[in-house]
Amino acid sequence: MKTLEVRQQREYERQELIRRAVEAADRIIVDGSDGTVEETNFLTASVAEKLMNRALLPFHSDMLRRDLED
């Protein structure tokens, strides 16, 4: 079993990675937007939707596999 210190370090690294990914996405969105709040919000929501769909894909695959087995 990993020590508390090792687990805390890994959690810190994960949170740092997430922070950097969000900053990178924000930077790309702002750079590509026409500058209006509406387009920036639309682009942000669209990126979030794509990431959510990617995150949900394993669950959909598991359910499809389960349905095909029945």
SVG drawing of the C-alpha trace seen along z (x, -y; Angstrom):
<svg xmlns="http://www.w3.org/2000/svg" viewBox="-31 -41 36 54">
<polyline fill="none" stroke="black" stroke-width="0.4" points="0.0,0.0 1.2,-3.5 2.1,-5.8 -0.1,-8.8 2.6,-11.1 2.9,-9.3 -0.9,-9.4 -1.0,-13.1 1.8,-13.8 0.0,-11.9 -3.3,-13.8 -1.4,-17.1 0.1,-16.1 -3.4,-15.2 -4.9,-18.5 -2.0,-20.4 -2.4,-18.5 -6.1,-19.4 -5.4,-23.0 -2.9,-23.2 -5.3,-21.5 -8.1,-23.9 -5.8,-26.9 -4.6,-25.6 -8.2,-25.1 -9.1,-28.6 -6.2,-30.0 -7.1,-28.2 -10.7,-29.2 -10.0,-32.9 -7.4,-33.0 -9.9,-31.4 -13.0,-33.4 -14.2,-36.5 -14.0,-38.1 -17.7,-38.2 -19.0,-36.7 -21.5,-34.7 -19.0,-33.0 -16.5,-32.5 -19.3,-30.8 -20.4,-28.8 -16.9,-27.5 -16.3,-26.8 -19.6,-24.8 -18.8,-22.9 -15.4,-21.9 -16.9,-20.8 -19.5,-18.8 -16.9,-17.0 -14.9,-16.2 -18.0,-15.0 -18.9,-12.7 -15.3,-11.3 -15.6,-10.7 -18.9,-8.9 -17.8,-6.7 -16.5,-3.9 -19.9,-3.8 -21.8,-3.6 -19.5,-0.9 -20.0,1.1 -23.8,0.8 -23.7,1.8 -21.6,4.8 -23.9,5.8 -27.0,5.4 -25.4,7.6 -24.6,10.3 -28.3,10.5"/>
</svg>
